[in-house]
């Protein structure tokens, strides 16, 4: 256990060192929000990879894989499909080169679209940050079961994330992600074959589990597969954190190169995560982890290398540490992004347009603290990470992704249509759990993604086609 504590302490120290090292380079709003638009492709690859693969994959996706097997790849595949489309969007996003998605919404549509976009982003991103705190709290409890409860762990993780994120902004986040992305990728890829060997080989894993674990459909109907696929795909296509990284790129060429590396890294890492969880299901079919299957990856790191040689025990500790670091990284990214919205899209845009760089940096750090506390509050009332993830993804998928893609690719989209689409997509998603029980069963039993997305798209297309074109060309459509 001392080994695991030492590895965690070393990782936390390394992350803090990186943050403090970047602090001296942050002097302006652009430095804090988009790293001075100086990130090369190599750094972009790992900050994109680290920001995307967090507790949604490490906890929610792993829990799904532990219970159902490789059908969990439907959730990951939504991201892969989104990444292929993003390859063509990335240069356009870098060409626009502002600070946030609401910047784009106002430039292309109007101020109302900007404000509604901020609201949708706050709901989505703080929800995603909240279950990163759950994941980090679970890991701290596994390592220190007598000292730290899962709830106490959430408080500790929230404190780590708020401090790391507030220090140096995007520059800090991106260079921490470079370290974390390299650590997580190599550690998980090394751990998978070792765990399979411990289970007796792949044939033994296959024999220990139901045959349905090794299909991509299991007992899910196609519509249920789409309920996993669509929210992930559409979140990725409209993800502000991703666009903010593209805005931070050194050039349009660096943005496009980064997407290629991101695609390769994401396919490999998410497949490895699912495979580790499936192997863990064979190794640990009962006991503590069967009651909390979202912890399976960390549990494999803690118990999968017991009584092994010193190098393998170190690998187990590094696997646990890599998962912990990935959760911190994802929380950093998803907390930093909405703080940027409150500062750039509300404070500077409407309250203090002439604010100095020093004042903007102070307010930016204060927003990180406040949103971090709100996310912590949400985490205390969340039980299912997978359900929370799909809820957050759906808000963004229905409210923002359609109008963002229209801004890049459809000149006919109007301001009124964008406002209606964002508003209706948000309202349907947030209210779905209250409305669904009163609807016919064939509709009410579905997740919110289909009704919310359908309502949003109807508003976008019908209002645009019925009205007069008023969308402004922002140089990217």
N, C-alpha and C positions, 0 to 999 in steps of 0.2 A: 504493500500500500504506500510505503514511503517513496517507491519509485514513481508511482502515478502522481503523487503530490509534487514530487520534484519536477516531473515533466510539465505538469500544468503550471507550476510556478515559473519555469524557464520560458514557457510560451507567453505567459502574461507579461513577463519582464521584456521579452523580445518585442512584443507588440507595443508596449509602452515606450521602449527605446526608439522604435520606428516613428511613433507619433511625435515624440519630443524632437527627434531629428528633423522632422518636416516643419516644426513650428516656426523656426526662424525664417522660413521661405514664404510664410503667409503674411502679406502686407496689404493686400487689396481685396475687394469683393470678388474679383475674378479668380484670385489665388485661392480663396476659401471655397467658392462655389464650384469652380470648374478647373482647379489645379493650374490656373494660368494658361489653359489650353495648350499644355505641353506634354501630354502623356504619349509615349511611343507605343507601337503596336504590341510589343512584348508585355509591357505592364498592363495594357488594356485587356489582353487575353485573360490574364489571371484575376483582374478585378471584376471583369464580367462573369467569369466562371464562379468566383467566390460569392458574388452578390446573388447569383441565381440559385446556386445549390446550397440551401440552408436547411432549416428544420422541416420545411415542406417535403423535401426529399429524404433527409436524414432521419426524421421521425415519422411524418405522415406516410411517405412513400414506403419506408422500411416496414412500418406497421402493416400496411396493405400487403407487402410482399411476404411478411412472416405468416399472415393469415391465409393469403390466397395464391401466393407464388408469383410467377412471371406476368400475370395479368396486370400487376402494378406498373408495368412498363407503359401502359396506356397513358398514365399521367405524364411520365417522362417524354413519351413520344409527341405529346402536344407541344412541348418545348422544342423538340427537334424540328418539327414541321415549321414552327414559328421562326426558328433560326435560319432555315433555308430562305424564307421570305425576307428576313432582316438583312441578308447579304445585299439586297438591292436597295434597302432603305437607308443603310448606314451612311453612305456618302451624301445623300440628300440631307440627312439630319445634321451632319458636320457642316455642310454648306450653310444651313440656317444659323447654326452656331450662336444660340442664345443661352439662357441659363436653365429654363424649366419648360415642361410641357404647357402650362398655362401661358407662357410667353408665345408659344406657337398658336394656341387657341385664340388669343386676342389678335395676334397679327393676321391670322387667317379669317377669323370670325368677328368676335366683338368682346367687350369687357365682361358681359354677363357670362359668356362661355368660359372666360378666364376664372371667374369667381366660382362657378359651379364645378369647374375642373379641380380647383383647389379643395373643395369639399369632398369630392369623390376620392381624391388622392389621400387626404387625411384619413378617411374611413378605411381605405384599403391598406395603407402603409403602416398605420399604427396597429392594425389587426395582425399584420404579418410580423411586425416587430414583437408583438405580445407573445406569440408562440415560440419565438427564438428564446425568450426569457424562460419559457417552460422547459425547453430542451436543455438549456444550460443548467437550470436548477436540478433537473433529473440527473445530469452527469455529476454534479457536485454531491448530490445525495448518494449516488452509487459509490463514489470514492470515499466519502466521509459519512457513512450511514449513521454513526452514533453522534456526530457533531452537527450535521446540516440536514434539515428537513427539505423536501422538495420546494416548499413555499419559501423558506429562508434562502434556498439556492436561487430562486427567482429574484429576490431582492439583491443578492450579491452580484448576479449576472447583470442586472439592470445598472448597478453602480459602475461595473466595468465598462459597459457599452457607452453609457452617458459620458464618462470621462474620456474614453478613447475617441469618440466621435466629435466631441466638442473641441478637442485640442487644436487640430489643424485642418479640419474640413475634408474636402475631396482629396487633397494631397495626402493627408494622413490615411484616409480610407483606401486609396488606390495602392499605396506602397505597402500597407499592412496586408492587403489582399494578395499581393505578389508573393509574399512570404507564406501566407496561409494556403494559397492555391497550390504552390509547389509541394508543401508539406502534405496536404490532404491527398493530392493525386498520387504521389509516390507511395505513401503509407498504405492507402487502401488497396492499391494495385498489388503491393507486396503481401498484404494480410490475406487477401482472398485465397490464393493457392495454399497458404499455410493452414487456413481454417478448413478448406476442403480436404487436405491431407489428414488433419486431425479427425475429421468425420469418417475417414476410411476411404476416401476417394469419391469421385462424382457418382459412381454407380451406387455407392452406399447412401449418398444423399438422396438419390432418386428413389432407392428402395424404401427409405424411411418416411417418405412423404406421399400423399395422394398423387395420382397421375395428373390431376387437374392443376397441380402446382406448376406443371411444366408446359402449359399451354398459354396462349395469350388471350384466350376467351374465358376459360374456367366455366362457371355457370352464369356469367354476365351476359345479358342481352346486348346487342349492338348499341342501343340507346344508352345503356349504362356505361359502356366504354366511351361513348361520346361525352358523357357527363364528366368523365375524368380528363378526356383529351381536350375538349374545347376551352374550358376555363384557363388551362395552362397555356395553350397555344395563343389565345387572345390576350392574356395578361402579358406574355412575352412580347407580342407585336406592339403593344402600346406602353410598355413598361418605362415610366419616367426615369427610373434609376439607370436603365440602359441608355436612354437618349442623353441623359446628363453625362454619361461616360463618353458618348460620341461627341458631345459638345466640348469635352475636355481633351479630345484627341489632338495630336500635333498637326494632323492633316487629314483630308478625305481619304487618302491612300492608306494611312495608318488605321483609320476606322474600318475600312473594308478588310484589310489584312487581319485585323483583330477578330472579325466575325468568323473567318475561316478557322483560326485556332480555337475559338470559342465552341464552334460546332463540334470539332474533333474531341475537345476536352469534355464537353457535356455528354456526348454519346458514350464515351468510355466511362466516365465517372458515375453517371446515373445507372448504367448497366452493372457496374461493379457493386454499387450500393444495393441494388435489388438482389444480385447474386449472393452477397454477404448475408443479407437478411434471410434468403431462402436456405442457405447453408446453416445459419443460426437456428432456423426453425427445426432442422434435422438434429442439430447438436443439443438444443435446449427446448424440447417440445413441451416441457412442463416446468413447474416451479415458479419463482418470482417473476421472471420475464414473461411468462405466458399470461400473467394478469396485467402486465403493462408492456405489450409488444412494441410500443413506440420506442422503447429503450434497447431494442435488440442489437443495434450496432455498437453502442457503448458497452452493452453486456458482453458482447463477443470480445471486445478489447480487454475487458476486466477479467473474464473467466475463460476465454477461449485459449489462453496461453498459460494457464496455471500448470505448475509442475513441469514446465518446459525449460529449455536451456536459457541462459542469460540473454543472448541476442533476441530470442523469441519473446521473452518477457518484456524486453525493451520495445519490441515491435508492438506488443499489445498496449503498452503505455503510450506509445506514439500514436496508435490508432485512436485511443481515447482522447489524447490531446488534440489530434487533428480534427476530430468531430467537434470538440469543445471550441477550438479556434474557428472552425467554419461557422459555427453558430454565432460566435461573436462577430465575425466578419459580415454575415448576412444581416444581423441586427444593426450593425454600424450603417450599412448601406440603406436599409429600409427606414431607419430613423433619420438619417441625414437628409434624405430626399424631401420629406414633407416639411422639415425645418426650413429647407431652402424655399419652399413654396410660401410659407408664412412670411419669410423675410423679403424675398424678391417680388412676390405677387400680391402681397397685402401691405406690408410695412413700407417698403420703398415705393411701390406703385401708387398707394393711396394716402399713406400717412406722413412719410418723411422722404419725399422724392430727392431732396438735397442733402440727405444724411451723408456724413463723412464715412470713409472706409473704416475708421476706427469704431464709429458708432454702429455700423452695420455688422462688424465682427462681434461686438458685444451682444447685440440683439440676436445674432445667429446662434451664438453659444447658449443664450438664455432659452431660445426656442427648442434647442436640442434637449435641454434639461426638462422643460415642461412637457414636451411630447414623449420623452422617455418615461416620465412619471405616469402619463396617461396610458401608455402601452403597458406598463407594469400593472396598473389597475385592471386593465382588460385581461391580463394573463391570470389574475387571481380567480376569475370566474369562468375559465375555459377548461374543459375536460378533454375534448377530442381535438387533437391538432389537425387531423385530416379534414374534419368538418369545418373548422375555423379557416383552414387554408382555402378550401373550395369557396367558402363565403366571400373571403377577401378577393380571391381571383375573379369571382363573378361580378362584384361591384365594378372592378376596373374593366373587365372584358365587355360588359354591357354598356357602361356609361362613357368610357373614354376611347377604347380602341377603335370603334367605328369612325368617330369623328377625327381621330388622329390620322388614320389611314386615308380618309377622305381629304384631309388637308394636304397630304402628299400626292394623291393620285386622282382626285375627282374635282375638277374646277366647278362643276355644277352645284356642289353642296353650298347651301345658304347659311347665313348666321342664325336665322330663326330655327332652321332644321337642326343645327348643331346644339343649340340651347335646349330644344325639346328632347333630342336624343340623349343628352347627358342627364337631364333632369328625370326623364322617365326611366332610363336604365338604372339610375341610383335608387329611385323610390321603389320600383318593383323588387329589386334585390333585397333592400333593407326590410320591406314589409312582407316578403314572401312567406316567412314562417307563420305569420299571423293570418294571412289571407288563404293560404293553401288548404287548411282543414275545411274551409267552407266551399271549396270548389269540387266539381266532379272528380272522383278518385283517379281517373286516367290522367288528369292534369295535376291534381293536388299532390300526387305521390312523387312527382318529378322534382329534381333539384331546380333551383331558381334560374340556372343558366339559360334554358330554352325560352321561357316566357320573358325574361329580362332582355335577352339579346334580340328576340323577335320584336318586342315593343320598341326597343331602341332603333333597330334597323327600319322598321315601318315609319317611325317619326323622321328619321334622316332622309329616307328616299321620298316619301309622300310629300312632306313639307317642302323639300327642295324642288321637286318637280312641279308642285302647285304654285310655288312662288317665283319671284324674279331673282336671277342670279345676282348675289351681292357679295359673295366670298372674295376676299382680296388675295391677289397673287403675292406670296411671300418669297418667291424665288425658288421654291422647292416643288411646286406642283407642275 
